[in-house]
């Protein structure tokens, strides 16, 4: 989640991405995402198990910011909000 191109970034895990992004967009998700108005989904990964998703989240959170930006840019160079693409 982000608040704009090259803005503040948030990495998290959920079993229901569409619901969770909706919570961020409406302000129902409090804390960090609400404080920084992180409402745009610009990158997501699917995993077969919650354990692998949590492991990946932990890894990404430890990455330098430049790596995160490159990863997002490689798959979403326009930083388009992907929320409407969720099914």
Biopython code that builds the backbone (N, CA, C, O; Angstrom):
import numpy as np
from Bio.PDB.StructureBuilder import StructureBuilder

atoms = [
    (1, "UNK", "N", (0.856, -1.161, 0.000)),
    (1, "UNK", "CA", (0.000, 0.000, 0.000)),
    (1, "UNK", "C", (0.905, 1.228, 0.000)),
    (1, "UNK", "O", (2.009, 1.207, 0.544)),
    (2, "UNK", "N", (0.418, 2.282, -0.614)),
    (2, "UNK", "CA", (1.165, 3.535, -0.648)),
    (2, "UNK", "C", (0.184, 4.703, -0.702)),
    (2, "UNK", "O", (-1.023, 4.521, -0.859)),
    (3, "UNK", "N", (0.734, 5.900, -0.567)),
    (3, "UNK", "CA", (-0.078, 7.113, -0.699)),
    (3, "UNK", "C", (0.256, 7.852, -1.985)),
    (3, "UNK", "O", (-0.263, 8.944, -2.216)),
    (4, "UNK", "N", (1.102, 7.286, -2.820)),
    (4, "UNK", "CA", (1.439, 7.893, -4.099)),
    (4, "UNK", "C", (2.762, 7.370, -4.613)),
    (4, "UNK", "O", (3.492, 6.706, -3.878)),
    (5, "UNK", "N", (3.082, 7.658, -5.860)),
    (5, "UNK", "CA", (4.354, 7.207, -6.422)),
    (5, "UNK", "C", (5.522, 7.631, -5.544)),
    (5, "UNK", "O", (5.651, 8.794, -5.163)),
    (6, "UNK", "N", (6.360, 6.664, -5.237)),
    (6, "UNK", "CA", (7.543, 6.885, -4.407)),
    (6, "UNK", "C", (7.197, 7.448, -3.029)),
    (6, "UNK", "O", (8.043, 8.065, -2.382)),
    (7, "UNK", "N", (5.960, 7.241, -2.577)),
    (7, "UNK", "CA", (5.527, 7.728, -1.267)),
    (7, "UNK", "C", (5.831, 6.729, -0.165)),
    (7, "UNK", "O", (6.691, 5.860, -0.310)),
    (8, "UNK", "N", (5.116, 6.868, 0.928)),
    (8, "UNK", "CA", (5.252, 5.961, 2.055)),
    (8, "UNK", "C", (4.765, 4.584, 1.643)),
    (8, "UNK", "O", (3.768, 4.461, 0.931)),
    (9, "UNK", "N", (5.466, 3.542, 2.089)),
    (9, "UNK", "CA", (5.114, 2.172, 1.729)),
    (9, "UNK", "C", (4.678, 1.385, 2.955)),
    (9, "UNK", "O", (5.175, 1.604, 4.060)),
    (10, "UNK", "N", (3.747, 0.473, 2.746)),
    (10, "UNK", "CA", (3.294, -0.446, 3.790)),
    (10, "UNK", "C", (3.254, -1.844, 3.208)),
    (10, "UNK", "O", (2.743, -2.048, 2.107)),
    (11, "UNK", "N", (3.789, -2.804, 3.941)),
    (11, "UNK", "CA", (3.781, -4.204, 3.535)),
    (11, "UNK", "C", (3.002, -4.979, 4.590)),
    (11, "UNK", "O", (3.246, -4.825, 5.787)),
    (12, "UNK", "N", (2.071, -5.804, 4.148)),
    (12, "UNK", "CA", (1.284, -6.588, 5.088)),
    (12, "UNK", "C", (0.832, -7.896, 4.476)),
    (12, "UNK", "O", (1.060, -8.164, 3.297)),
    (13, "UNK", "N", (0.182, -8.714, 5.308)),
    (13, "UNK", "CA", (-0.326, -10.022, 4.895)),
    (13, "UNK", "C", (-1.806, -10.083, 5.221)),
    (13, "UNK", "O", (-2.242, -9.582, 6.257)),
    (14, "UNK", "N", (-2.578, -10.698, 4.335)),
    (14, "UNK", "CA", (-3.999, -10.907, 4.573)),
    (14, "UNK", "C", (-4.470, -12.125, 3.795)),
    (14, "UNK", "O", (-3.882, -12.490, 2.777)),
    (15, "UNK", "N", (-5.525, -12.744, 4.278)),
    (15, "UNK", "CA", (-6.143, -13.855, 3.561)),
    (15, "UNK", "C", (-7.212, -13.344, 2.595)),
    (15, "UNK", "O", (-7.663, -14.091, 1.726)),
    (16, "UNK", "N", (-7.622, -12.089, 2.735)),
    (16, "UNK", "CA", (-8.667, -11.509, 1.889)),
    (16, "UNK", "C", (-8.217, -10.116, 1.437)),
    (16, "UNK", "O", (-8.539, -9.109, 2.067)),
    (17, "UNK", "N", (-7.475, -10.083, 0.349)),
    (17, "UNK", "CA", (-6.850, -8.842, -0.101)),
    (17, "UNK", "C", (-7.871, -7.760, -0.437)),
    (17, "UNK", "O", (-7.703, -6.607, -0.043)),
    (18, "UNK", "N", (-8.914, -8.116, -1.153)),
    (18, "UNK", "CA", (-9.899, -7.107, -1.540)),
    (18, "UNK", "C", (-10.538, -6.454, -0.311)),
    (18, "UNK", "O", (-10.677, -5.232, -0.261)),
    (19, "UNK", "N", (-10.922, -7.256, 0.668)),
    (19, "UNK", "CA", (-11.522, -6.721, 1.886)),
    (19, "UNK", "C", (-10.536, -5.825, 2.626)),
    (19, "UNK", "O", (-10.887, -4.738, 3.084)),
    (20, "UNK", "N", (-9.299, -6.298, 2.734)),
    (20, "UNK", "CA", (-8.293, -5.541, 3.488)),
    (20, "UNK", "C", (-7.974, -4.210, 2.819)),
    (20, "UNK", "O", (-7.853, -3.191, 3.500)),
    (21, "UNK", "N", (-7.837, -4.203, 1.507)),
    (21, "UNK", "CA", (-7.559, -2.953, 0.793)),
    (21, "UNK", "C", (-8.746, -2.006, 0.957)),
    (21, "UNK", "O", (-8.564, -0.802, 1.139)),
    (22, "UNK", "N", (-9.959, -2.550, 0.893)),
    (22, "UNK", "CA", (-11.145, -1.717, 1.108)),
    (22, "UNK", "C", (-11.099, -1.059, 2.489)),
    (22, "UNK", "O", (-11.431, 0.118, 2.624)),
    (23, "UNK", "N", (-10.693, -1.802, 3.500)),
    (23, "UNK", "CA", (-10.558, -1.241, 4.854)),
    (23, "UNK", "C", (-9.543, -0.104, 4.885)),
    (23, "UNK", "O", (-9.768, 0.916, 5.536)),
    (24, "UNK", "N", (-8.447, -0.277, 4.193)),
    (24, "UNK", "CA", (-7.435, 0.792, 4.135)),
    (24, "UNK", "C", (-8.000, 2.016, 3.413)),
    (24, "UNK", "O", (-7.782, 3.148, 3.845)),
    (25, "UNK", "N", (-8.708, 1.795, 2.340)),
    (25, "UNK", "CA", (-9.241, 2.901, 1.540)),
    (25, "UNK", "C", (-10.304, 3.700, 2.278)),
    (25, "UNK", "O", (-10.408, 4.914, 2.101)),
    (26, "UNK", "N", (-11.093, 3.024, 3.105)),
    (26, "UNK", "CA", (-12.182, 3.698, 3.820)),
    (26, "UNK", "C", (-11.758, 4.224, 5.182)),
    (26, "UNK", "O", (-12.525, 4.922, 5.845)),
    (27, "UNK", "N", (-10.540, 3.894, 5.605)),
    (27, "UNK", "CA", (-10.068, 4.339, 6.909)),
    (27, "UNK", "C", (-10.458, 3.414, 8.040)),
    (27, "UNK", "O", (-10.190, 3.718, 9.202)),
    (28, "UNK", "N", (-11.095, 2.276, 7.725)),
    (28, "UNK", "CA", (-11.473, 1.313, 8.759)),
    (28, "UNK", "C", (-10.260, 0.603, 9.345)),
    (28, "UNK", "O", (-10.307, 0.119, 10.476)),
    (29, "UNK", "N", (-9.185, 0.540, 8.588)),
    (29, "UNK", "CA", (-7.937, -0.027, 9.104)),
    (29, "UNK", "C", (-7.176, 1.119, 9.770)),
    (29, "UNK", "O", (-6.728, 2.046, 9.096)),
    (30, "UNK", "N", (-7.037, 1.053, 11.040)),
    (30, "UNK", "CA", (-6.382, 2.143, 11.765)),
    (30, "UNK", "C", (-4.873, 2.058, 11.710)),
    (30, "UNK", "O", (-4.309, 1.326, 10.896)),
    (31, "UNK", "N", (-4.236, 2.798, 12.565)),
    (31, "UNK", "CA", (-2.789, 2.734, 12.702)),
    (31, "UNK", "C", (-2.021, 3.404, 11.585)),
    (31, "UNK", "O", (-2.409, 4.455, 11.075)),
    (32, "UNK", "N", (-0.926, 2.771, 11.221)),
    (32, "UNK", "CA", (0.032, 3.319, 10.272)),
    (32, "UNK", "C", (-0.613, 3.708, 8.950)),
    (32, "UNK", "O", (-0.387, 4.807, 8.444)),
    (33, "UNK", "N", (-1.427, 2.796, 8.384)),
    (33, "UNK", "CA", (-2.015, 3.074, 7.069)),
    (33, "UNK", "C", (-3.003, 4.232, 7.117)),
    (33, "UNK", "O", (-3.102, 5.006, 6.165)),
    (34, "UNK", "N", (-3.718, 4.352, 8.198)),
    (34, "UNK", "CA", (-4.662, 5.471, 8.325)),
    (34, "UNK", "C", (-3.915, 6.778, 8.543)),
    (34, "UNK", "O", (-4.251, 7.800, 7.945)),
    (35, "UNK", "N", (-2.896, 6.742, 9.405)),
    (35, "UNK", "CA", (-2.121, 7.948, 9.710)),
    (35, "UNK", "C", (-1.475, 8.541, 8.460)),
    (35, "UNK", "O", (-1.450, 9.759, 8.287)),
    (36, "UNK", "N", (-0.955, 7.678, 7.591)),
    (36, "UNK", "CA", (-0.255, 8.153, 6.389)),
    (36, "UNK", "C", (-1.125, 8.105, 5.133)),
    (36, "UNK", "O", (-0.633, 8.326, 4.026)),
    (37, "UNK", "N", (-2.408, 7.818, 5.303)),
    (37, "UNK", "CA", (-3.365, 7.782, 4.189)),
    (37, "UNK", "C", (-2.894, 6.864, 3.053)),
    (37, "UNK", "O", (-2.855, 7.260, 1.888)),
    (38, "UNK", "N", (-2.548, 5.656, 3.418)),
    (38, "UNK", "CA", (-2.072, 4.671, 2.447)),
    (38, "UNK", "C", (-3.282, 3.937, 1.886)),
    (38, "UNK", "O", (-3.789, 3.000, 2.503)),
    (39, "UNK", "N", (-3.734, 4.356, 0.736)),
    (39, "UNK", "CA", (-4.976, 3.848, 0.163)),
    (39, "UNK", "C", (-4.804, 3.175, -1.188)),
    (39, "UNK", "O", (-5.773, 2.639, -1.726)),
    (40, "UNK", "N", (-3.625, 3.186, -1.742)),
    (40, "UNK", "CA", (-3.418, 2.645, -3.087)),
    (40, "UNK", "C", (-2.652, 1.328, -3.031)),
    (40, "UNK", "O", (-1.568, 1.247, -2.454)),
    (41, "UNK", "N", (-3.235, 0.304, -3.639)),
    (41, "UNK", "CA", (-2.562, -0.976, -3.777)),
    (41, "UNK", "C", (-1.737, -0.928, -5.058)),
    (41, "UNK", "O", (-2.290, -0.804, -6.150)),
    (42, "UNK", "N", (-0.422, -1.026, -4.926)),
    (42, "UNK", "CA", (0.432, -0.942, -6.114)),
    (42, "UNK", "C", (1.222, -2.220, -6.368)),
    (42, "UNK", "O", (1.889, -2.345, -7.394)),
    (43, "UNK", "N", (1.149, -3.181, -5.427)),
    (43, "UNK", "CA", (1.884, -4.430, -5.594)),
    (43, "UNK", "C", (1.244, -5.482, -4.695)),
    (43, "UNK", "O", (0.856, -5.189, -3.564)),
    (44, "UNK", "N", (1.137, -6.703, -5.202)),
    (44, "UNK", "CA", (0.614, -7.811, -4.407)),
    (44, "UNK", "C", (1.203, -9.117, -4.930)),
    (44, "UNK", "O", (1.518, -9.252, -6.113)),
    (45, "UNK", "N", (1.337, -10.051, -4.037)),
    (45, "UNK", "CA", (1.791, -11.393, -4.380)),
    (45, "UNK", "C", (0.824, -12.401, -3.776)),
    (45, "UNK", "O", (0.327, -12.196, -2.668)),
    (46, "UNK", "N", (0.553, -13.489, -4.494)),
    (46, "UNK", "CA", (-0.248, -14.588, -3.970)),
    (46, "UNK", "C", (0.683, -15.692, -3.484)),
    (46, "UNK", "O", (1.730, -15.947, -4.079)),
    (47, "UNK", "N", (0.287, -16.339, -2.401)),
    (47, "UNK", "CA", (1.072, -17.449, -1.840)),
    (47, "UNK", "C", (0.146, -18.611, -1.529)),
    (47, "UNK", "O", (-1.037, -18.420, -1.248)),
    (48, "UNK", "N", (0.693, -19.813, -1.584)),
    (48, "UNK", "CA", (-0.103, -21.017, -1.341)),
    (48, "UNK", "C", (-0.438, -21.210, 0.134)),
    (48, "UNK", "O", (-1.475, -21.785, 0.464)),
    (49, "UNK", "N", (0.420, -20.737, 1.013)),
    (49, "UNK", "CA", (0.178, -20.904, 2.449)),
    (49, "UNK", "C", (0.400, -19.579, 3.168)),
    (49, "UNK", "O", (1.152, -18.724, 2.700)),
    (50, "UNK", "N", (-0.257, -19.421, 4.300)),
    (50, "UNK", "CA", (-0.062, -18.214, 5.094)),
    (50, "UNK", "C", (1.370, -18.148, 5.610)),
    (50, "UNK", "O", (1.925, -17.061, 5.766)),
    (51, "UNK", "N", (1.967, -19.297, 5.872)),
    (51, "UNK", "CA", (3.349, -19.324, 6.350)),
    (51, "UNK", "C", (4.307, -18.747, 5.308)),
    (51, "UNK", "O", (5.203, -17.975, 5.647)),
    (52, "UNK", "N", (4.118, -19.119, 4.050)),
    (52, "UNK", "CA", (5.002, -18.582, 3.008)),
    (52, "UNK", "C", (4.742, -17.096, 2.797)),
    (52, "UNK", "O", (5.670, -16.345, 2.497)),
    (53, "UNK", "N", (3.496, -16.661, 2.948)),
    (53, "UNK", "CA", (3.176, -15.233, 2.816)),
    (53, "UNK", "C", (3.836, -14.425, 3.935)),
    (53, "UNK", "O", (4.401, -13.360, 3.687)),
    (54, "UNK", "N", (3.764, -14.929, 5.154)),
    (54, "UNK", "CA", (4.379, -14.231, 6.292)),
    (54, "UNK", "C", (5.891, -14.196, 6.139)),
    (54, "UNK", "O", (6.529, -13.188, 6.445)),
    (55, "UNK", "N", (6.457, -15.286, 5.669)),
    (55, "UNK", "CA", (7.909, -15.338, 5.448)),
    (55, "UNK", "C", (8.330, -14.298, 4.399)),
    (55, "UNK", "O", (9.333, -13.606, 4.573)),
    (56, "UNK", "N", (7.572, -14.198, 3.331)),
    (56, "UNK", "CA", (7.882, -13.216, 2.283)),
    (56, "UNK", "C", (7.705, -11.794, 2.802)),
    (56, "UNK", "O", (8.534, -10.929, 2.520)),
    (57, "UNK", "N", (6.633, -11.539, 3.558)),
    (57, "UNK", "CA", (6.409, -10.220, 4.140)),
    (57, "UNK", "C", (7.595, -9.816, 5.013)),
    (57, "UNK", "O", (8.083, -8.689, 4.927)),
    (58, "UNK", "N", (8.050, -10.737, 5.845)),
    (58, "UNK", "CA", (9.180, -10.462, 6.728)),
    (58, "UNK", "C", (10.429, -10.118, 5.919)),
    (58, "UNK", "O", (11.170, -9.201, 6.274)),
    (59, "UNK", "N", (10.656, -10.845, 4.846)),
    (59, "UNK", "CA", (11.821, -10.571, 3.990)),
    (59, "UNK", "C", (11.719, -9.191, 3.358)),
    (59, "UNK", "O", (12.671, -8.411, 3.397)),
    (60, "UNK", "N", (10.557, -8.889, 2.772)),
    (60, "UNK", "CA", (10.383, -7.602, 2.086)),
    (60, "UNK", "C", (10.529, -6.441, 3.064)),
    (60, "UNK", "O", (11.110, -5.412, 2.718)),
    (61, "UNK", "N", (10.015, -6.589, 4.265)),
    (61, "UNK", "CA", (10.127, -5.522, 5.260)),
    (61, "UNK", "C", (11.577, -5.215, 5.606)),
    (61, "UNK", "O", (11.897, -4.095, 6.005)),
    (62, "UNK", "N", (12.453, -6.201, 5.456)),
    (62, "UNK", "CA", (13.877, -6.004, 5.749)),
    (62, "UNK", "C", (14.658, -5.434, 4.564)),
    (62, "UNK", "O", (15.806, -5.020, 4.721)),
    (63, "UNK", "N", (14.049, -5.412, 3.394)),
    (63, "UNK", "CA", (14.723, -4.905, 2.200)),
    (63, "UNK", "C", (14.976, -3.407, 2.325)),
    (63, "UNK", "O", (14.220, -2.696, 2.987)),
    (64, "UNK", "N", (16.040, -2.934, 1.689)),
    (64, "UNK", "CA", (16.218, -1.479, 1.564)),
    (64, "UNK", "C", (15.072, -0.908, 0.720)),
    (64, "UNK", "O", (14.506, -1.597, -0.129)),
    (65, "UNK", "N", (14.750, 0.340, 0.968)),
    (65, "UNK", "CA", (13.658, 0.998, 0.239)),
    (65, "UNK", "C", (13.860, 0.922, -1.280)),
    (65, "UNK", "O", (12.899, 0.718, -2.021)),
    (66, "UNK", "N", (15.083, 1.084, -1.736)),
    (66, "UNK", "CA", (15.363, 1.054, -3.179)),
    (66, "UNK", "C", (14.948, -0.280, -3.794)),
    (66, "UNK", "O", (14.454, -0.301, -4.922)),
    (67, "UNK", "N", (15.133, -1.381, -3.093)),
    (67, "UNK", "CA", (14.726, -2.685, -3.613)),
    (67, "UNK", "C", (13.208, -2.744, -3.747)),
    (67, "UNK", "O", (12.688, -3.250, -4.742)),
    (68, "UNK", "N", (12.497, -2.227, -2.744)),
    (68, "UNK", "CA", (11.036, -2.234, -2.783)),
    (68, "UNK", "C", (10.540, -1.399, -3.964)),
    (68, "UNK", "O", (9.637, -1.817, -4.690)),
    (69, "UNK", "N", (11.127, -0.232, -4.151)),
    (69, "UNK", "CA", (10.713, 0.639, -5.254)),
    (69, "UNK", "C", (10.971, -0.028, -6.597)),
    (69, "UNK", "O", (10.134, 0.052, -7.496)),
    (70, "UNK", "N", (12.106, -0.678, -6.747)),
    (70, "UNK", "CA", (12.430, -1.368, -8.002)),
    (70, "UNK", "C", (11.449, -2.510, -8.266)),
    (70, "UNK", "O", (11.029, -2.724, -9.403)),
    (71, "UNK", "N", (11.093, -3.230, -7.225)),
    (71, "UNK", "CA", (10.163, -4.344, -7.373)),
    (71, "UNK", "C", (8.796, -3.845, -7.831)),
    (71, "UNK", "O", (8.199, -4.416, -8.744)),
    (72, "UNK", "N", (8.307, -2.795, -7.208)),
    (72, "UNK", "CA", (7.021, -2.219, -7.607)),
    (72, "UNK", "C", (7.104, -1.707, -9.035)),
    (72, "UNK", "O", (6.235, -1.998, -9.857)),
    (73, "UNK", "N", (8.141, -0.953, -9.325)),
    (73, "UNK", "CA", (8.284, -0.350, -10.654)),
    (73, "UNK", "C", (8.385, -1.404, -11.759)),
    (73, "UNK", "O", (7.890, -1.193, -12.866)),
    (74, "UNK", "N", (9.020, -2.529, -11.462)),
    (74, "UNK", "CA", (9.166, -3.584, -12.470)),
    (74, "UNK", "C", (7.815, -4.159, -12.895)),
    (74, "UNK", "O", (7.629, -4.502, -14.063)),
    (75, "UNK", "N", (6.884, -4.264, -11.968)),
    (75, "UNK", "CA", (5.581, -4.852, -12.278)),
    (75, "UNK", "C", (4.473, -3.827, -12.464)),
    (75, "UNK", "O", (3.424, -4.141, -13.027)),
    (76, "UNK", "N", (4.695, -2.613, -11.999)),
    (76, "UNK", "CA", (3.671, -1.569, -12.075)),
    (76, "UNK", "C", (4.361, -0.218, -12.269)),
    (76, "UNK", "O", (4.345, 0.619, -11.367)),
    (77, "UNK", "N", (4.964, -0.001, -13.439)),
    (77, "UNK", "CA", (5.776, 1.206, -13.644)),
    (77, "UNK", "C", (5.013, 2.521, -13.500)),
    (77, "UNK", "O", (5.614, 3.556, -13.211)),
    (78, "UNK", "N", (3.709, 2.491, -13.696)),
    (78, "UNK", "CA", (2.906, 3.716, -13.570)),
    (78, "UNK", "C", (2.334, 3.891, -12.171)),
    (78, "UNK", "O", (1.610, 4.852, -11.911)),
    (79, "UNK", "N", (2.655, 2.970, -11.269)),
    (79, "UNK", "CA", (2.134, 3.002, -9.896)),
    (79, "UNK", "C", (0.617, 3.104, -9.910)),
    (79, "UNK", "O", (0.026, 3.840, -9.119)),
    (80, "UNK", "N", (-0.009, 2.356, -10.821)),
    (80, "UNK", "CA", (-1.462, 2.337, -10.947)),
    (80, "UNK", "C", (-2.061, 1.608, -9.751)),
    (80, "UNK", "O", (-1.510, 0.603, -9.300)),
    (81, "UNK", "N", (-3.174, 2.097, -9.237)),
    (81, "UNK", "CA", (-3.878, 1.465, -8.135)),
    (81, "UNK", "C", (-4.506, 0.175, -8.659)),
    (81, "UNK", "O", (-5.311, 0.212, -9.589)),
    (82, "UNK", "N", (-4.150, -0.948, -8.079)),
    (82, "UNK", "CA", (-4.579, -2.254, -8.568)),
    (82, "UNK", "C", (-5.875, -2.739, -7.915)),
    (82, "UNK", "O", (-6.327, -3.848, -8.200)),
    (83, "UNK", "N", (-6.462, -1.947, -7.068)),
    (83, "UNK", "CA", (-7.660, -2.366, -6.335)),
    (83, "UNK", "C", (-8.783, -2.804, -7.265)),
    (83, "UNK", "O", (-9.418, -3.827, -7.008)),
    (84, "UNK", "N", (-9.043, -2.076, -8.321)),
    (84, "UNK", "CA", (-10.139, -2.421, -9.229)),
    (84, "UNK", "C", (-9.877, -3.702, -10.013)),
    (84, "UNK", "O", (-10.805, -4.278, -10.583)),
    (85, "UNK", "N", (-8.636, -4.149, -10.049)),
    (85, "UNK", "CA", (-8.295, -5.391, -10.756)),
    (85, "UNK", "C", (-8.559, -6.629, -9.903)),
    (85, "UNK", "O", (-8.548, -7.746, -10.420)),
    (86, "UNK", "N", (-8.795, -6.447, -8.614)),
    (86, "UNK", "CA", (-9.028, -7.590, -7.738)),
    (86, "UNK", "C", (-10.379, -8.208, -8.036)),
    (86, "UNK", "O", (-11.349, -7.497, -8.297)),
    (87, "UNK", "N", (-10.444, -9.531, -7.999)),
    (87, "UNK", "CA", (-11.719, -10.218, -8.270)),
    (87, "UNK", "C", (-12.306, -10.788, -7.017)),
    (87, "UNK", "O", (-13.375, -11.399, -7.058)),
]
sb = StructureBuilder()
sb.init_structure("model")
sb.init_model(0)
sb.init_chain("A")
sb.init_seg("    ")
for serial, (resi, resn, name, xyz) in enumerate(atoms, 1):
    if name == "N":
        sb.init_residue(resn, " ", resi, " ")
    sb.init_atom(name, np.array(xyz, "f"), 0.0, 1.0, " ", f" {name:<3s}", serial, name[0])
structure = sb.get_structure()
